[in-house]
């Protein structure tokens, strides 16, 4: 991984590739895309992390980008979360949150991500005395600048940490009401294994009454029943991850018939040992079976690549064809929480690219 958080291999010049591979790499890079599963803290690039730690006098056990890269050899979700929360601890001021968001939005511009739905997790910063107002002022200023400067489309998801209590989540939902216009949905993230969806029934009921859209992490390290419970108990309309649905044929058929979107994160799944290798990843099989699967980067600064790197890795490891890449991108726009007019406009841009 280099200082931008992108894997060294991905950052190398495409000039080293054979001509055909270079053409496919460039075609994927230019393809209009949508990202639906992005934790903004997970885009904190190593160089920015070190810079903010020094600025804010936060002691961390890493002195260089290379140290952070070595720490990114995860054994499971919890080993990643330990580093993730350490990284988030260096964010303290409105300017810090502005730069965090703007760094990612500039990557969207570079990688032709026309629309992004970004998970914001204010509970992460509360132990350090950082208020929701500080977080949101920085994020909203960056989003406004990116929208004005190059037309970047962004929606925010208020994401809750499932290792904390439902009461604390309900408190945050109430606290976030002055910022309600900036959130399109709620989500549920953090350690999944010991925290089933049913623990957050009241939270999702309250969010539904506020007309917020509903999504939740399920079926990453948790079992397939967590996916079913997220649908039946919480009433979500989109599943973040969901790859363990492959373990239950009836659930797969339900997801296919109902066209429940799965926001799949291939490089993340390898780094967190959900699959052993990318060659074993089921995303293209699920696509061919007719499920609404999408490609996303999750926490790109920690998992070896942003959205383009996920797409090119799928081509390299699984032989993804152009029509499959277009279908995955199209699924992303369809699964977004955009209004119908804006969704149709962005899909038309993708169709024009495919035709060209």
N, C-alpha and C positions, 0 to 999 in steps of 0.2 A: 504494500500500500504506500502511495506517495503522500505528500503533505496535503493534497486536496481530499484525501480519504479514498481515492480511486485506486484499485489494485495496480501495482507496477506494470503487470502484463497488459492491462487494459489501457494504461496511459502511454504505452510505447507507440511510436509512429506507425500508422498503417502502411507506410512505405515498405516495411519489412515483410508484409504479407504477399502471397501470390496474387496475381492480378484479379482472378475471379473472386477470391476471398476479400480482397480490398473493395471490389465493387459491392459485394453483399454487405460488408461492414458499413460502407458509406451509405448504402440504401437504407439500412436499418437506422443509422444515426439520423438521417433526414426525415424518417417517417414521423408524421404527427402522432403524438402519444398522450395518454392520460395516466396519471398516477393516483391511486386511491388508498394506498397503504404506506404512509410515510410518517414516522415519528420525528418531529422536528428536532428533538434533542439528539436523535440518532444520525443527524446530518452534521453534527458538530465535528468539523475537520480537526485532525490532530494538531496542526499548527495553530489553529484558532484556540483550541483547548489550552495549549501551553501558554499562549499569549494572554488569555483571560485569567488563567491561574496566577500568573505573575502580576498582572494589573490589579487583581482583587485580593492579592496576598493569601491565596488558598493553597495550602500545602497538599501536594499530590505525590504519589510514589513513582512518578515518571518524569524524567528529565529531558527526554528527547522524543521526536517522532518515532524513532526506531524502538524506543521503549514501549510506546503505545502499540505499535504494530505487533510486537512480541506478545503483548497482553491480549491481543485479538485472536489468539488460538484457543477458542472456547471448547469446553467439554459438554455444556448443556446450556439451557436458557438462563439458569441462575448465575452461572459464571459470567455470562454476558451482562446480565442486569447489574452485577456488582461494578463492572467497569462503566456501564451506562450511567448509573446514578453518581458515580465519582465524577464523570465528565460533566453531568448537569450541575454539579455543585459549584462550578466555577462561574456560572451565570448569575449575576447579581443586579445589574443595572438595566435601565430601559435601553441604553445604547447596546448593551450586550445582546439583548433579545432582538433588537433591530438587526444587528449584524448576523446573528444566527439565521434569522429568517431570510435576509437578503442574500446570504451566501447560497442558500438552497434555491431561491428563486432565480438567481443568476445561472445556476446549473440547469434549471428548467429551460431557460432561454437558450442555453448552449445545446441542450439535448432535445430540443423540439418537443418539450412537454407542454402542451397547450393549456392543459387544465390539471390542477393538483388539489387533492383533498387531504389536508394536513392535520394530523393529530396533535393536539396541544394538551399537555398534562400538568396543570398547575400544582397538583399535590406534590410533584417532584421537588418544587422549589420552596414550598412552605417551611420545611425544617430549617432553612437558611434565612428566614425572615423576609423572603421575597413575596410581595403581595401580588394578587391577581392583576391589579391595576398596572403595576410596573411591567409585568409580562405582556399584557395585552396592548399597552401603549406602544411598546417596541414592535410587536408583531404587526399591529394594524398600520403603523407608519410605513413599515417595509412593504407590506402588501399594497398599500395605496401608491407608493412610489413605483413599484413594478407594474401595476395596472396602468398608471399614467404613462410610464416611459415606454413600455413595449406591449401593453395589452394583455399582460399575464392574467389568466383566470385562476382564482383561488377560492376554495371554501374551507372553513375550519370545522374540525370535529373536536368537541370537548370530551377528552378521553380520561377515564377514571382508572385508578390503580387497584386491581382486585385483591392485592395482598393487604389493603387497608379496609376499614369497616364500611359497610353500607351507609351508616350514619354520617361518616365523614364525607362520603360521596354526595349524600343529600345536602349536607351543609354547603359543599362547593357549588352544587347546582343552584341553590338559592343565592349564593354570593355572586354567581355569574350572570344573574338576571340583567344588571345594567349593560352587559355586553352581549345580550341575547341576539341582537341583530347580526352579530359577527359569527355565530355558530349555526351550522345547518343540521348538525346531528350530535349524538353522543356515541362514545365507544367505550370498550372495556379492555384493558391491557394489563401488562405485568405478568407475574408468575401464575400460570394457568392451573398447574397440576392439582393443587390442594384447594382450589377456589372455584367451585362449580358455578355456572350461571345463576342457579336458583338463589344464591346469596344476594342477588341484586334485583330481585323482583320489584321491590318498591321503587327503586331508582328508575327503572325503565318505565314503570307505570307513570311516575311523575313527569318524566321526559316526554312521554307520549301526550300527556295533557298539555304540554307546552308546544305541541306540534313540531317537536324535533324528530328528525329521522333517526333510525336505530341500527347500529351495527355493533359487533362484538368479536373479539378474538375467540376462536374456538377450534379445536382439532389441530393444534400445533403440537404441544406436548400433552394436552388433554385428550381423552378418548373420544371416539365418535359420538358417544352419548352427549357430550358437551355441545356438539353441533346441534343435535336434535333439541336439547334443552334451550339453547340460545334461540332457536326458532319458536319453540312451543311455549316456553315459560317467559322469556323476555320479549318475544314478538319481533325479533330483529328481521330486517329485510335484506341484510348483506352479512356475509361471514368473512372475517379476516383470518386468513390462512385456510383452514378447512381441509388440508391435505389428508388428514387421517380418515376422511370419509371413505377412502379406498378400502378400508378394512370392513366395511359393511355394505353389502350390495343393495339392500333396500333403501338405505340412506342415499347412496349414489343415485338411485333411480328417482327418489324424491327430489333431490337437488336438480336433476336433469329436467324432470317434468315441470317443476315450479320455476325453473330458470333462476334459482337463487345464486347471486353472484358470489364467487370466491375470490378474494384478493390475495393471490398467491405470490410468494416471495422466494424465488428459486435459490439465489445465492445465500440468502438468510437461512433457508432450510438446510443447506449444506454446512454452513458455519456453525449452526446450532445442533448439528447431528440428528436432525429430523430424518434426513436421508444420508446415506454414507457418501454417495457421489452424485454429481449432477446427472450422470448417465442413468441413474436409477430414478430420477424425478418423474412423477406421473403427470405433469402438467399437460404435455401434448396428448397423452392418452385420454385424459379427461376432456380436452378440447375435441378430440375426434369422436368421443362418445356423446358430444352435444351439450356438455355442461358449460355454464357461463363463467369460465375461468379468465382471470386477468393477470398481468405481470406487474410487479411492484418491487421496490427496493428495500422497504421496511426501515432499516437503520444503516444507510449506505456507507457512512464513514467507518463503521465497524465490521461490515460484512463483505467488503471487497469490491463494491461498485454501486453506481447509481443505476438509473433505469436502462440507459443504453447498454451498460455492461451486462445487465441481466439478459437483455435480448440477444446480444452477441454471444453470450455464454450458452444460451439455449441453442443457437445455431451450431456452435462448435461442438457441444456435447451431445445434442440430440438430433442434429441435422434438420432443425426447424426450417421449413420452406417459407417463401415470401407470403403465400396465401395464408399460412398459419399465423405468421407475424401480424398480418393485417386483421385476421379474425380476433386475435388476442387484443390488439389495440382497439378494434371496434367494440369488443365486449367492454373495455374500460370506459369508453364514452357512454355506452348504453347503461352501464351499472352505476354511473355517477349520480350525484344528487342535484345535478343541474336541472334547470327548467327546460321544458321541451324545445323552445326556440333556440336557446344557446346550445343545447345538445345537438340539435339538427344542424346548426351552423358548423360546429366542430366536426361532426361526422361527414359533412359535405367536403370539408377540407381534406379529410382522410381519403374520401372517395376520389377526389381530384388527384391526389398524390398517387393513388393506386393506378388510376387510368393513365397517368403520365409516364 
